[in-house]
Amino acid sequence: MKKGILAAIGLAGLVATAAVLAATSGKATVVASVHPLLDSVQQVATGETPPAESACFAVGRRCFTPAAMQASYNLGPLYAQHEDGHGFTIGIVDSFGSDTMAHDLNVFDTQMGLPHMCGEMDSNGPISCTSSMPTFSETSFQGSPATKPQGNGNSNGSGIEDKTGWALEVALDVEWSHAIAPGANILLIHTPTAETLGLQGFPLMMNAEDAVVTHEPNPLADVITQSFGASEDSFGSPNALLSLRQAFKDAQANDVTVLASTGDFGSTNQIKQSLLPGPNSGAVLPTPNIGWPASDPLVTAVGGTYLCTNPTTGTSVDSTDPPSTCQANPGVREIGWIDSGGGFSHVFSRPSYQDTLPAGSTPIPSDARGIPDVAYQASSRTGDLIYLTLPPVGSGSNLGDAGWYVIGGTSASSPQWAGLVAIADQIAGHRLGFINPALYTLANGPNYGTYFYDVTTGTNAAFAPDVPGYPATTGWDPVTGLGTPNAATLLPALAAAAG
């Protein structure tokens, strides 16, 4: 039995937060479940003061601050050269948005010592802006409903439109993309539904992305991160999936980088979802499969690791403190996360940029695209701290009160990689666009070990023995891809190689 799956969030219906009938003229018997790719989350402090690390250790976790995460992935030398994403915009696509995001971001930045963004709000209203500040803004496609819960799974309503569940995702995406690229602008792009009402989930999200990347005279975002997905096998047919790709084609044509989380179900994904809780709620497909949009060859797929560096300094390996996974692997910096989505596509063949891999890599068959391409910290056991004021106790949600939560999932990986790309854009002086060929070219060169932390420990066999998983290996593998970034060396090289 898999431990710590999405259901551990405690939001009934968040497991099935966004079921949408795939584009099959309403005739499909299988539903593509569009859900935020979060793993378990736990509140560790109330109020605006962040928790001490001891509070995280007490519940078997380590909690990363932005400073420790920045040090873990060697961003300091870039910041010292004022390379922080300034002048470029990260687009974040989420259902519903969050009514309190501008306020929550202000608290997060204040408490974590990060630069403030024009568009934040404090207790007195909008903060004062200067011309040098990055901007936080939002755009809504087809309406913006209030961020409020919808039942708790035991009352009226299915819970799948519990907007406070997506508020967790929004806070993670916004706060942590800013934590990695503190000089970049952020555009939060949200759509008003994620439920099973015909063609209103994925199609609306993809239309919103397409509007952003084709905006005249210039795209509204330079890099887009997607922390949602559904199994390729949950669509009614391959054509139903292929009909949704136009935004990615237009992004490539307009030099916009698109990233996506690979999912939090290891080597499988969720099966068809019901609107109401039942025996199949949260069930998974019985054979290995991967999620879309991460599987799309025009998307950079981001998997996950346990990050076993010191959660206070980020500068050394810490095999002493929780979680048990780090303690059981002394001296190991990162371990392939057991829930990291990864494997081989049933829809897309191997793209040419994956024809050659670093020595020792897991082979990718010619008839299947392999994911992930890259990885980043994702386990909630070595998780990111976020600040959230929604929802309050008694609101109908099973989340706790306003305060600090430690959270994981490949939802944490993709927005932070988007921050890295924004920094690389700044180094290059232009949008890099489609970066996958450049990533593999760099990995196949003599400096692979300089650009990437190669993760060779762990598996994504989250549902073994029922569904087999894959091991992390030298070079590319279906758990961590090419590995995690050594930002100070990788990003300048990527800026020179891509675009």
N, C-alpha and C positions, 0 to 999 in steps of 0.2 A: 504494500500500500504506500503510495506516495505521501510524503509528509510535507506540510507547509505549502500546499497548493493555494491557488487564488482564493478558494473558499475560506481560507483562514482569515481573510480580511473581516469576515463576520457580516458583510453586507449581503443579505439574501438577495439574489438576483444579480449581484455584481459578476458572479461567475458567468452569467448569461446576459451581461449588461447590455449587449448591443446585437441582438440577433437580427439579421436582415435577410429577406428572401433574395437569393442570387438572381441575377438578371436573366430569368428564364420565362418571361411572360407570365409569371405567377403560377407556373406549372411544376416547379421543382418540388420534390419530396424531401430534399435535403436542404437545410438552411445553413448559410454561412454566418457564423456567430462572430460579429465584430465586437471585440471587447478590449478594454484597456489592459495592456500587458504588464500588470502588477503582480508581484508575489506578496507574501504575507506582510502585514504591517502591524506595528505595535506602538501605542502611545507610551512615551517615556518621560514626559513632563507636561504639566499644565502651565498656563501663563506664558509670558514672553521670554523668560530666561531659559536658555538652552540647558539641557541636562548635563550633569557631570558624566564622564565616561563610566564611572562606577555604576551609574544607574543602568547603563546598557549592559555592562558585564553581569549585573545581577539577574538579567533575564537571558543570559547566554548569548549575547550579541556584542559586537563592537560597532560604534556609531562614528561615521566619518563626517568631519566638518569640511567645508570647502578648502581651507588651508591644507589639511592633511591630504585631501584628494589631489590637489594641485601638486603637492610635493611628491606624492606616490607616482604620478605620471610625468614628473620632471618638466613642469611648466614654468618654473621660476626663471630660468635663463631667458625665456621668451618675454615674460612680463618685464624683466629688467631692461629689455630693448623696446618697451612700450608696444609690444605685439600682443594685443588682447582682443582682437576682433573689431577694433574701432573702424567705423565707416561701413560695416557690413551688417546684414540683417538675417536673423534666424527666424524662420517661419515654423510655428508649432501648430499642428492640426489635432484638435480634440473635439469630442462631442460636448456641447452645453457650455463649456467655459466654467468660470467661477465668479460669483458676484463679489467676492472678497479678495480677488487675486492682487489687485493693486495695493491693498492694505497689507496682505500677508507678505508680499514681496518686500515692502518697506520694513517690516519687522525682521524678516530674514536677513536683509542687507545690513540693518543696524546692528543686529546681534552677532552677525558673522564678520563684520568689518569689511563688507564689500561696497564698492561704489554704488551710489543710489542712481536710479533711472528716472528720467523725466516721464511722468505718467504714474508714478507711485502716489499713494495717499497715506498720510498719517492721521492722527486723531483730529487734526484741524482741517482736513481736506487735502486737495492736491498739493504736493510739495513744490517749493520754488525750483525752477529749472535754470540751468545755464546752457550756453551754446555748446559747451564741451561734453555735456552729459549724453549718454546713450538714451534711447527712448524705449519705453514699453507701451505698446498700443494693442488694440484688439479690433478685429473685424468679424462681423457675424454674417453668415449666409443664410438667408431665408428666416430670419428671426432669432431672438435670443431669450428663451424662457428663463424664469427665475431659477436660481440654483437652490432647489429644495428637494427633500427626500420624497419618495413615492412608496409608502408602505414599508414594512420591514419583513415581508415574506410570510407573516402570520396574520395580516390584516388585508383589507381591500387593496387591490393593486398587486401586480406581479413583482414589482421591485425593479424591473429591468430599465425603467426610466428614472432610477434613483440618481438624480443629478449630483448629489453629494458624493457618490462613488466616483464619478468622473472628476470631481473637484480635487480628489487626491491626486489623480493623474496630472491634472493641470498644474497643481502646486509643484509636483516633482519635476515636470518638464520645464516650467518657467524658472523656478529657483535654481535648478542645477545646470541648465544651459547658461544662465547668467554667471553662475559660480565658476565655470570653466572659461567663458569668454566675457569677462566683466565689462569690456568696452563695446561689445556688439549690441545693436538694437534687437529687440524681440517683438515679433508680430504674432499674437495669439489668434489663431484662425479657428472659429468654432461653428458648428452646425447644430440645428435645433432638435435633432432626433437621432436615435440609434436603435430604434425598436423594430419589430417585425411588422412593418406596415408597407408591404410591397417593396418598392425600389427606393427606399428612403435612407438607407444606411451608407453602404459603400459608395453608391453612385453620387450621393450628395457630397460626401467627403472628397471624392475624386474631382467632382466639378469645382469645388471650392479651391482645391490645389491648382487645377488648370487655370482658373481665373487669376490666381496669384502669379503663376509663372508666365502667363501670356499677357499680363497687364502692359498697356502702352503708356509711355514710351519705354518703360523698363519694368522688369519683374519686381513685385513688391517684397520678395525675399530672395536672398542669395543661396541659402541652404534651407532645406525643409526636413524636419524630423517627424516621423510617424511612430507613435507608441501604441499601435493597435494592429490587429490582424485576425485572420481566420485561416484554418487549414485549407490548402488547395483542394483537398478531397471533400470539403464541406460545400463546395459550389455545385450547382446542378449539373454542370458540364464544363470542360475546359474553355469552351467558347464564352460561357458566362463570365469567367474570370478575364479572358483576353479582351473582352469588350470594355473593360474598365481601365485600360492602360494608357489612354490618350494623354493624361497629365504627365506621365513619365516620359513619353515621347517628346512632348512639348518642353518639358524641363531640360532634356538633353539638348534640344534645338536652341534653347535660350541660356545654356550654360549655368543652369541651376542644379546644385547637388541635392540628391534625394537619399535619405537614409531611413531605415526601418528596423524596429526591434524584431528579433527572430522568435520571440515567444517564451513562455514560462512553463512549458509542459514537456521539456526534454525532447526526446525523439518522436513524440506524437503530438496531438492536439485534441481539442474537444470535438465531440460528435454533435449531431443535430441537437439544438436546444428547444425546449418547450417554453411557452410564455409563462407557465405556472410551474412551481416546484413539483418535482416528481421523481420517480426512481431513476430516470436517466439524466437528471440534472447534474452537470459536472462530469458525465461519463466521457471517456476518451476513445478515439479510434483504435482498433486492436492491432494495427500494423504501423510501422514507421511512416511518417509523413511530415511535411513542413508547411509553414504558414506563408500566405501572401498578405501584404505586398513585399515582405522581405525576400521571397523567392524570385521576384522579378529581376532579370538580368540588368535592368537599367537602374536598380536600387542598390545601395550599399547596405548589406545586411549586417547587423551588429548583435553578436551573441554576448554571453556573460561568464563571469568568473567570481570566485570568492577571492577577495583581496586581503591578503594576510600581512599587510604592512602595518606599522604602528599607527593607530587611529588618531593619535595626538599630533605626531610630527610627520608621518608619512615617509620618513627617510630611511627606515630600516625594516627588515622582516621581523615580525612579532609572532613567535610560535608559542607564547606562554599564555596570552589572554584568550578568552572565548572568541569565536565559537570552537566547538570540538573539532571541526574539520581542519582548522588551522593548527590546533594543538596536535592532531594526529599526523601532521606532515611537517615535521621540524625542518626549518631552513628553507621552506618553499614559499616563494613570493606570492604566486597566484595559482589557483587550482580551478580546473574546469568546473563550472557550476552544474550540479546535477540536473537542474531544471532548464539549462540553456537550450533554447530551440535550435535544432540543427539536423541536417541530413541532406537528402537528395530529392530534387523536384520530380513530380509526376506530370508536369506540364511543360517545363522549359528544358531544352537540351543544354549541354555544357557550353557556355559562352567562350569565345576564343581567348579571352584574358585568363581563363582557368586552364588552358591547354598545358601550360608549364607551371610547375609548382616547386617550392624549395625541396631540397633533398630530405628524404625521410617522411614526406607528407603522406597522408591517407589518399589513395587514388580517387579521382573523380571520374565516373564513367562518362563516355562521350554522349550518352543520351539523357544526361541529367545535370542540371545546374546544382552545385553544392553550396550550402550556406552553413554558417555565417561567413562573411568575408573577413571581418575583424571582430574584436571583443573588447569588453570593458567590465569593470566591477558591476555585479548585478544581484548578488545574493542579499536577502534581507538580514542574514546573519552577520554580514559585514556591510551593513547598509548605510544609506544616506539619511541625514537628518533633514526633515522638512517642517515648515511651520504652516499650520492650517487653522483657520477660525471656523470653518464649516465642517461638520454641523455641530450645533450645541447639544448637550445632553437632553434627551426627551423629545428630540425633533422627529423621531421615527426611524432614525438610522441607528445601527448598532455600533457605530464609531463612538469614541469618547468625546470629551469636551475640547475646546480650543486649546492648542498647545503644540508640542513637538512630537513628531512621530519618526520612527526609524522604518525605512521602507526599502524594498528591493524590487527585482524584476528587470527584464531587459528594457522596460520602460525607463530605467535609469541610464542604460547604456547609450541608447540612440541620441537623446538630447545632449548628452555630454560630448559625444562624438561630433554632433552638429556644432558645438562650441569650438572644437578643435578645427573643423573645416573653416569656420569663420576666421579663425586666427591665420590659417594657411592662406585664405583669400586675401587677408590684409598684407601678409608677407609678399604675396605675388603681385598685389596691386590690382587684382581683378578676380571675378568669379572663376573658380576652377571647374565648375560644371561636373561632368561625369568623371569620377575619380577612380573607378574600379581598375581600368587598365594600368593606371599609374601605380596603384597600390601593389598589384601583382608584379609589375616590372621591378619595383624597388625590392620586393621580397625575394625575387629571383636573382638579385645582384649580390655582390660581395659583402654588402653592408646590412644584410637582413637582420643579424643579431644586434646591430646598432640602432636600427629603426624600430624594431618590435621586441617586446618581451614574449618569447616563445613559451606558451603554456603547454606543458607535457604531462601533467598529472590530472586525474579526474575523469569522469564520464558524464554523459547526459542520459543515463539509463534510469530516469525518474520513475518509470512504471515497470521496471524489470521485476520478475521474469516474464510478465505478460507481454510487454512490448520491449524488444531489445533496444539498447542504446549504442552509443559510439564512444570510444576512448579518445581522450586528448593525446595527440602524438606530436613528435617533432615536425616542424613545418606546419602546413595547413591541415586542419582536421575539422570534422562536423560538430565540434563543441565550441571551439574558440577561433576558428578560421585561421588567419595568419598570425594571430596573437593580439596583444594589447599594445598601446602606443607608448614609445619613448618620445614624448612630444617635442623636446628640444632638438632632437635630431631628425625625427620623421617629418615634422611639419615644414621646415625649410626645404627638405628634399621633395616633399609632395608638391609644394608650391612651384618648384622648378620643373617637375616632371609632368604635371597635369595641366589641363586647360587648353 
